[in-house]
Amino acid sequence: MKDLHDVLSRIWGFQDLRPMQEQVVRSVLQGRDTLALLPTGGGKSLCFQLPALMQGGCCLVVSPLIALMKDQVQRLRERGVRAVALTAGMRREELDVALENCALGHCDFLYVSPERLGSDLFRARVDRLPITLIAIDEAHCISQWGYDFRPAYLAIGDLREHFPEVPVIALTATATERVVTDIQERLRFREPHVLRGDFRRPELTFWVSRGEDKLGRLL
């Protein structure tokens, strides 16, 4: 396994992780299923990208939006990391080549939507993929979207049947206790490690005022 600080410095130019980031990364490197609740701007992507590059193999990233996938893939490629996103705009031939390259070990990060996991082409290739880590970005979508207009979210846990020994990391900045429990159950977590960051925003001030003359206050 590659050295943490060497990879962090060489790829991202950082000397150290934030304390909560380091806890999450260490948990993943220990092979534990990990749920990381970190505030927006808390560096969630680094929490799975760093251990994935340290371990080698391919990290399968499940992401809800094409824009998010493309943004992360572009940022990784700019750092010299091999990353690809399987998106709806790609022809079948392009998807086939991308999956074959991944199967041959030429891809560090493979980004997909939940719906892609259920496609015939992906299902035909999944057992050939050298997956060493599964990352679920914006994991709260499992509860918020899975029960209505994106039911494919509820089937993500089926990946465990193909990669029973591969650790899973789920990341979110938005999760109630009910959602936290639902994420763990749906992803079939085993002895999960739940890590919570500090969501306090001391730079913000809140106050409550009575509603008289609402229009005047808005003008």
C-alpha positions as CSV (number, residue, x, y, z in Angstrom):
1,M,0.0,0.0,0.0
2,K,1.2,3.5,-0.9
3,D,2.1,6.0,1.8
4,L,-0.7,8.3,2.8
5,H,1.2,11.5,3.0
6,D,3.2,10.8,-0.2
7,V,0.0,10.4,-2.2
8,L,-1.7,13.3,-0.5
9,S,1.2,15.6,-1.3
10,R,1.9,14.3,-4.8
11,I,-1.6,14.3,-6.1
12,W,-3.3,17.1,-4.1
13,G,-0.4,19.2,-2.9
14,F,-1.5,19.0,0.8
15,Q,0.7,18.1,3.7
16,D,-2.0,17.0,6.1
17,L,-5.6,16.0,6.3
18,R,-8.2,17.7,8.4
19,P,-8.8,15.7,11.6
20,M,-12.2,14.3,10.6
21,Q,-10.9,13.5,7.1
22,E,-8.1,11.5,8.6
23,Q,-10.5,9.5,10.8
24,V,-12.6,8.6,7.7
25,V,-9.6,7.7,5.6
26,R,-8.1,5.5,8.4
27,S,-11.5,3.7,8.8
28,V,-11.6,2.9,5.0
29,L,-8.0,1.7,5.0
30,Q,-8.9,-0.7,7.9
31,G,-11.5,-2.2,5.5
32,R,-14.5,-1.0,7.5
33,D,-17.8,0.0,6.1
34,T,-17.9,3.7,6.8
35,L,-20.6,6.4,6.9
36,A,-19.1,9.9,6.9
37,L,-21.4,12.8,7.7
38,L,-19.4,15.9,6.9
39,P,-20.6,19.5,6.3
40,T,-20.5,21.1,2.8
41,G,-16.9,22.1,2.2
42,G,-15.7,19.4,4.5
43,G,-13.6,17.6,1.8
44,K,-15.8,14.5,1.4
45,S,-14.4,13.6,-2.0
46,L,-10.9,13.3,-0.6
47,C,-12.1,10.8,2.0
48,F,-12.6,8.1,-0.6
49,Q,-10.3,9.3,-3.4
50,L,-7.2,9.2,-1.2
51,P,-7.6,5.7,0.3
52,A,-8.6,4.4,-3.2
53,L,-5.3,5.6,-4.7
54,M,-3.4,4.2,-1.8
55,Q,-4.9,0.7,-2.2
56,G,-4.7,0.5,-5.9
57,G,-7.3,-1.2,-8.0
58,C,-10.5,0.6,-9.1
59,C,-12.9,2.6,-6.9
60,L,-16.5,2.4,-8.0
61,V,-18.2,5.7,-7.3
62,V,-22.0,5.9,-7.3
63,S,-23.1,9.5,-7.8
64,P,-26.6,11.0,-8.4
65,L,-25.9,13.7,-11.0
66,I,-23.9,13.7,-14.3
67,A,-22.7,17.2,-13.5
68,L,-21.1,16.0,-10.2
69,M,-19.5,13.0,-12.0
70,K,-18.0,15.2,-14.7
71,D,-16.7,17.7,-12.3
72,Q,-14.9,15.1,-10.1
73,V,-13.6,13.2,-13.1
74,Q,-12.2,16.4,-14.6
75,R,-10.5,17.4,-11.4
76,L,-9.0,13.9,-11.0
77,R,-7.7,13.9,-14.6
78,E,-6.1,17.3,-14.1
79,R,-4.1,15.7,-11.3
80,G,-3.0,12.8,-13.6
81,V,-5.5,10.3,-12.1
82,R,-7.2,7.9,-14.5
83,A,-11.0,8.5,-14.0
84,V,-14.0,7.9,-16.2
85,A,-17.8,8.5,-15.9
86,L,-20.3,6.3,-17.6
87,T,-23.0,8.8,-18.6
88,A,-26.3,8.8,-20.5
89,G,-24.7,10.7,-23.4
90,M,-22.2,7.9,-24.3
91,R,-22.7,5.5,-27.1
92,R,-22.8,1.8,-26.3
93,E,-19.4,1.3,-28.0
94,E,-17.9,4.0,-25.7
95,L,-19.4,2.4,-22.6
96,D,-18.0,-0.9,-23.7
97,V,-14.5,0.4,-24.2
98,A,-14.6,2.2,-20.8
99,L,-15.6,-0.9,-19.0
100,E,-13.1,-3.0,-20.8
101,N,-10.3,-0.6,-19.9
102,C,-11.4,-0.7,-16.3
103,A,-11.4,-4.5,-16.4
104,L,-7.8,-4.4,-17.7
105,G,-6.7,-2.2,-14.8
106,H,-6.5,1.0,-16.7
107,C,-8.9,3.0,-14.5
108,D,-8.6,4.3,-10.9
109,F,-12.1,5.7,-10.6
110,L,-15.3,4.6,-12.3
111,Y,-18.2,6.9,-11.8
112,V,-21.7,5.6,-12.4
113,S,-25.3,6.5,-11.6
114,P,-27.5,4.0,-9.6
115,E,-29.4,3.3,-12.7
116,R,-26.2,2.3,-14.6
117,L,-25.7,-0.5,-12.1
118,G,-28.8,-2.2,-13.4
119,S,-28.0,-1.9,-17.1
120,D,-27.4,-5.1,-19.1
121,L,-23.9,-4.0,-20.2
122,F,-22.8,-3.2,-16.7
123,R,-24.2,-6.4,-15.2
124,A,-22.4,-8.4,-17.9
125,R,-19.1,-6.8,-17.0
126,V,-19.3,-6.2,-13.3
127,D,-17.6,-9.4,-12.2
128,R,-14.5,-8.6,-14.2
129,L,-14.0,-5.2,-12.6
130,P,-11.1,-5.0,-10.1
131,I,-13.1,-3.0,-7.6
132,T,-11.3,-2.4,-4.3
133,L,-13.6,0.3,-2.8
134,I,-17.2,1.3,-3.4
135,A,-18.1,5.0,-2.6
136,I,-21.6,6.3,-2.4
137,D,-21.6,10.0,-2.9
138,E,-24.6,12.1,-1.6
139,A,-25.8,9.0,0.2
140,H,-28.9,10.7,1.6
141,C,-30.4,10.2,-1.8
142,I,-30.9,6.6,-0.9
143,S,-33.7,7.6,1.5
144,Q,-34.8,10.9,-0.1
145,W,-35.1,9.6,-3.7
146,G,-35.0,5.8,-3.5
147,Y,-38.6,5.3,-2.4
148,D,-40.2,7.3,-5.2
149,F,-38.7,8.6,-8.5
150,R,-35.2,6.8,-8.4
151,P,-35.9,3.3,-7.1
152,A,-32.5,2.2,-8.4
153,Y,-31.0,3.7,-5.3
154,L,-32.6,0.9,-3.2
155,A,-30.7,-1.7,-5.3
156,I,-27.2,-0.3,-4.7
157,G,-26.7,-2.8,-1.9
158,D,-26.8,-5.6,-4.4
159,L,-23.2,-4.8,-5.3
160,R,-22.3,-6.7,-2.1
161,E,-23.2,-9.9,-3.9
162,H,-20.4,-9.2,-6.4
163,F,-17.9,-7.7,-4.0
164,P,-18.6,-9.2,-0.6
165,E,-15.2,-8.3,0.8
166,V,-14.9,-4.8,-0.6
167,P,-15.5,-2.0,1.9
168,V,-18.2,0.6,1.2
169,I,-18.0,4.3,2.2
170,A,-21.1,6.4,2.1
171,L,-20.8,10.2,2.3
172,T,-23.4,12.9,2.9
173,A,-23.8,16.4,4.4
174,T,-27.5,15.9,5.0
175,A,-28.9,13.0,7.1
176,T,-31.3,12.7,10.0
177,E,-30.9,9.7,12.4
178,R,-33.6,7.9,10.4
179,V,-31.7,8.5,7.1
180,V,-28.4,7.4,8.8
181,T,-30.1,4.1,9.8
182,D,-31.7,3.6,6.4
183,I,-28.4,4.2,4.6
184,Q,-26.7,1.5,6.6
185,E,-29.5,-1.0,6.1
186,R,-29.8,-0.4,2.4
187,L,-26.1,-0.7,1.8
188,R,-25.9,-3.8,4.0
189,F,-23.2,-2.4,6.2
190,R,-21.4,-4.8,8.5
191,E,-20.1,-3.4,11.8
192,P,-20.3,0.1,10.4
193,H,-18.2,3.0,11.5
194,V,-20.3,6.2,11.6
195,L,-18.2,9.4,11.8
196,R,-19.8,12.8,12.2
197,G,-18.2,16.1,11.5
198,D,-18.9,19.5,13.1
199,F,-21.9,21.1,11.5
200,R,-21.9,24.3,13.6
201,R,-21.6,27.5,11.6
202,P,-20.3,30.2,14.1
203,E,-20.1,32.8,11.3
204,L,-23.9,32.7,10.9
205,T,-26.4,34.4,13.2
206,F,-30.1,33.5,13.4
207,W,-32.9,35.4,15.0
208,V,-36.7,35.3,15.1
209,S,-38.9,38.3,14.7
210,R,-42.6,38.8,14.8
211,G,-44.6,38.9,11.5
212,E,-46.1,42.3,11.8
213,D,-45.7,44.5,8.7
214,K,-44.1,41.7,6.7
215,L,-44.4,43.6,3.5
216,G,-42.6,46.6,5.0
217,R,-39.7,44.4,6.1
218,L,-39.3,42.9,2.6
219,L,-39.2,46.2,0.8
